Amino acid sequence: MKESDSIEALRREIREWLAASLPKDWRDRQRGDDIPGFLAMQREFFAELVAAGYATPHWPKEWPGGGKSLAEQIAIFEELARAGAPRMSLFFVSLYHAAMTLVECGTDAQRKKHLPAILNGEVWCQGFSEPGAGSDLAALRTRAVRKGDHYVVSGQKIWSTLGHFADQCLLLVRTDSSGPKQAGITFLLMDMKSKGVEVRPIKQITGDEEFAEIFLDEVEIPVENLVGVENEGWKVAQVTLSSERGLSLVELTERMALSLWQLVDTASAGGEGFSAIDIATRREIVDISGRIEALRAMLTTLMANRIAGREAIGDASILKLAYSRLSRDFTALGLRLGGKAALCDTHYTLGAGYETGNWMFDFMNSYQYNIAGGSNEVQRNIISERVLKMPREKMA
């Protein structure tokens, strides 16, 4: 069987499974401040995905559903998005950042302890970003001092996605300040129930609490929770940050394409169709549609290059920058077309994407992509220096 035929067979299999398994009421169950509903729905659908083998196609082949090629992983992400399945936001760090860090850099004991636990619903968060460090991850100041068989850690982390629901944390700490910023960083695994850990949800402009800040006051972490080598955690962190390989952007773009009908419904006052929309607005919608298709084509090329092992420097930065701008323009158009009703809609859907139906929420939420995955300013620097070969300006 040709690879294209096997991919199409996989797509049909996923569609059939989704038709039978997709929870119909998931949006209502994670809407607004119904946190128990959100957690229950995420856990239930995650268990279904694990059992079907669609949660871990990127894991090694010895795990359920593992060992899939990148092309197969793309197909799974696209079909889940096209079906409007709930994003597994509660388990994203667990499935990708935590699992792939452990697979590539962890010890046998760490893998045996945590990988089965993740499949059983163990939730992970990241303790990377810090107040005052901006987008410069290497400027972290959370301090760890080794004392016998454990590290004593004090400091603060911020913007930890869903950290207030996490069981475990991927933690970057500074163990040496004598050399360059990237040196002296150590990568640890931290139990969020450890003494001295305090987690505070951050209330956002959207009304939800998707992020949290983590305060660490002389937290003791066993040395056996060290990942890699002490003072060489920067290398491990690069594995963590590259673990999902752009698949989330594939999913998000598919969800945006799926939500074009919402623009049409909003512009035509609730379903009168595209022909009922004035010409100027039609042009705006077509322009957005064209940009989405262009981004999809660019992503297809990026993924094809990755499959072939020939990714060009700067491609990921260009795509991330394009997506963040498109996301903002897409939701801004929906908000404007929605008028007063859209401005006054205050409900939100924790951990969701464009499928909320709330233009105000989606518009405000779109600004996070200016920072998430590397700030737009950093992406522009990468493009200018590495792609366009522009010289770095020297400060006076």
N, C-alpha and C positions, 0 to 999 in steps of 0.2 A: 504494500500500500504506500502510495506517495505521501510525503509529509503533509502536503496541502489537504489531502483526503482525510488523513488522521486528525488534523486540526478541525476540519469541518465536522467530523464525527464527534469529536470532543464537544464542540459547540452545541450540536444537537442534543447530546447527553445532558449537558448543563441546563439547556432550555427546558427539557422534559422534567428534570429534577426541580427546577425553580417553579415550574407550573404547579407542581404538586406540593412543594415545601415552603414557598415564600409566604411569610405571615402577612395577611391582608391588612391587619389593623396596626402595623408597627408604627406608623406615623403618630397615631393617637396615643399609643402607649409610651412614646418618648417625647411628648409635646409639653412645653412649658416647664413648670417646676415639679413634674411628676418624676422625681429622681428614682424611686423604687421601680416605677414602670419602665424607665429607660434601662436600668441595670438588669431587670428581669428579662426584657426583650432581647438585649444584647447577649446575655448568657444563653438564652434558649436557642437563638439562631446560630450562635457560635458553635454550640454543641452539635447542631444539625450539620453545619459546614464541616466540622471535624470528622463526624461519622461518615459523611459522603466523600471525604478526601479533598475538598475544595478549599480548606483553610490553609493547608501547608504544602502546596505544590512546589514551593521553593526550598523546602527542607530536603535533607538527604533521602535517598530512596528507601532506607530502612524504616522510615516513618510513614504513617497512613497518608496516601496520596502524594508522597514526596518523590523527588527525582524527576520532576517534569522539566522539560526544556523551557527556555525563556519564551519561545513562541507559544507554548501551551499555557504558560503563566499569563501571558498577555490575553489569550483567548478567554481564560477564566475571569480575569479582571473586567474585560469588556462585556462579557455576557452578564455578569452580576450587575454592572452599572446600567446596561441597557434594559434589564428587567426591573430597574428601580428597587433593587434589594437594599436593605439598610447597610450603611457602611459600618464595618466592625471597628469603630473608633475606640471602643474600650480596650480592644485587644491588639491594636495596630503595633504599638511598641513591643508588646509581648511576642507577636508572631514574627516581626521583622528585626527590629533593633536588638532586642534581647536574644532571641533565638539564634540569629546569624552571628552575633558576637560570640555566643557560647560555642557554636559549631566551629567557628574558625579560630577562636583564640582561647576558649575556655579549657579547663581540665576535664578529664573523664568524670571525676566526681561531680563537678559542677553541672555537666551535661546530664548525667544520670539523675541528679536531684531536680533540676529545673525544667528540662524539656518535657517530661511527662506531666509535670505540674501545670505547665502552660496549656497543654492539651486538655487538662481538667479544669481550666478556667483561672489559673494564676494570672493576675494583672500586674503589669510592669509599667513604670514610668521612667523618665530620664531626669537626672539631676546634673545638667550641663550648664545652662545659662545662669548668670549671676547679675544682681543689681550693680550697675556701674561699669559692667564689662561690655555693654553694647553688643555688637555682633562679633566682637573679638573674643572667641571662645578661649583662646590661650591666655587671656588676661585674668583667668579665674583665681580667686584668693582663698577659697575654702581650704582649710589647713588640716592635714592628717599627720599625726606623729605616731610612729610605731613604738609600742610598749609591749615587749614580750611576744605573745601569740595573737595580738590584736592591734588595730589602729584606733587611735582616739581622734575623732573628727569633729571640728567646729566650723561653722560658717552658714551661708544662706544660698539657696537656689531659688530661681524664679521661672515662671512660664513653663512649669512642668504640666504637660497635657494630661488632664484627668488624674493628676497625682494624688488627689484626695480620695480616690478609689483604689489606689495601687497597693499591692502586697509586697512588691519588691522594687528596687530602684537601681538603675545603672548610674553610678556616681563617679564623677571626675573630681579629684582632689589634688592639692599641691603638697608634695612631699619634699621638694627641694626648690629653693629660690635663688640658688647661686649662679645658674646658667641662663640661657635663652628662655623665653616664655614657654615655648613648646616642650622644653626639657623640664624635668622635675614634676610632671603630671602623672598621676597614678590612677588606674581604673579599678574601681571596687564594686562589688555587689552588696547592696544594703537592704536588710529586712526593714520595711517601713514601720514595723511594730517595735523596733528597738527603742530602748530607753534614751530619751534626749531628742527624739524626732518629733517635731511639731509641724503639722500641715495646715495651711490656711487657704481655702478657696479664694480666687480672685473674681470679684464681681465685674463683669465686662459691660461695655456700652450697650451690647445686645440684650443684656438682662440675664444671660446665663452665666454659669461658672465652669467654663471648660478648662481653665488653667488653675494652677495652685502655686504657692510659694512654700518652700520647705526650709525650716529652721533646724539647725543641727547644733546641739549643745553637748559637747564631749560624748559623742556617740561612739560606742565601742563596736568595731567591725572585725570579725575574725580574719586573721591573715589568710586563711584558706579561701576567703572570698576575693582575693586578689586575682585579677584577670591579666594575664601576660606578666610582664616584668615591672617591678617597682621603678618609677621615674620614666617609664616608656609607655604610659597610657595614651599619649597622643596618637601613636600608631594604632592602638586598639580602637580609639574613638573614630578614626577614619573608616575602619571597617563598619562600625556601627552606623555612621552617617550615610554610607553608600549601600546599605543592606537592601533597600527596596528597589534600587536601580531604576528609578523613574516610573515604576508601575503605578504609584499613586497618582501621578500626573495623567497617565493614560485613563485611569478610572474617572478622575475629576473632569477631564475634558469630555468623556463620553456622557457623563451626567449633565454637563452643560448642554451638549447637543440634544439630549433627551428632553431638556426643559425648554427648548425653543417654543414648543406649543404654548407654554405659559405666557410668553411675550405676545403671541398672536391672540390668545384669549383675553389678555389684559387690554391690548390695544383695540380689540373689536367689542369691548364691553360685554364680555362673557360668552363668547362662542359663536358669534355671527360669521366667523371665517375671515380669511386673509383678504378677500375681495371687498370686505366692508371697511377696511382700514384706508385712511387717506394716503395719498401717494408719498408724501414726505416721510411718514412713519414707516411705510412699507420699505422705503429705501434704507432706513436705519436698521430695520430688522434683517433685511437681506445683507447689509454690510456686516452685521454681527454674525450672521449665518456663514458668510464667506470667510470671516476671520476664524471661526470655529473649525471650518473644514480645512483651512490652511494649517492651523495648529495640529489637527489630527494627522494631516499629511506629513508634517514635520516630525511628529512623534513616531509615525510609522517608519520613517527613514531612520530616525535615531535608533529605534529598537532593532531594525534590520541590520544596522551597522554593528550594534552590540552583539547580536547573534553571530555575525560574521567576524567579530573581534577587531573591528576597524573604526571605533568611535573617534570622532574628531574632537580636538581640544575646544572647549567652549560651547559645544552643542547643548549640553544640559543647562548652562547658564542662559543661553538665548531662549530656550524653551520655557524655562522658569520665569524669565522676565516677560515673555509674551503672554504666558498664562495669567500672571498677576494683573497685568494691564487689561486683558480681555475680561477677566472676572469682574473687575471694577466697572468697566464700561457696560457689560451685560446687565449687571444688577442695577446700575444707575438708570439705564433705559427703562427697565421694568418698574423702578420706583417712580420715574417721571410719568410713565404711561398710566400707572395705577392711581395717580392723583391723591386726593385727600384721604381716601380709604386706605391706600397703601401706607401713607405717612402715619396714620393712627393705629395701624395694626401692631399690637404689642406682643403677640404670642411668639415663642421661639421653639425650636426643636433641637435639643442638645445633641451634639455630635452628628448633625445631618448636613446635607449639602444643599443643592439648589431645589430639592424636592419639597422644601418647606411650604412653598406657596406664599411666603411672607417676604415681600420685596425689601422692606425696611431692614429686617433682620439680615437678609442675604447681602444687602449693600454694605451695611456696617461690618459684617463678618468678612467681606472680601478684602478689607484692608489688612487682615492678618497675613495675607500672602505677599505683602510687601516685605515681610520679615521672615516668615516661615521658610525653612529650607535654605536659608542664606539670604540676607537682605538684598533688595534691588540694587543698592549702592555697591555692595560687594560683587554682585553679578556683573554690573557695568564695568567695574574695575577689571574683572577677569576677562571680559570680552575685549576691552580696550588694550590690555597689556598682552594677553596670550593669543588673541585672535588677530587683532588689528596691529599688534606689535608697536603700540604707542609707548613712548618713554614715560617712566614714572617721574612725576614732577618732584624735584628736591625742595624740601622746606628750607627757607632762609634761616 
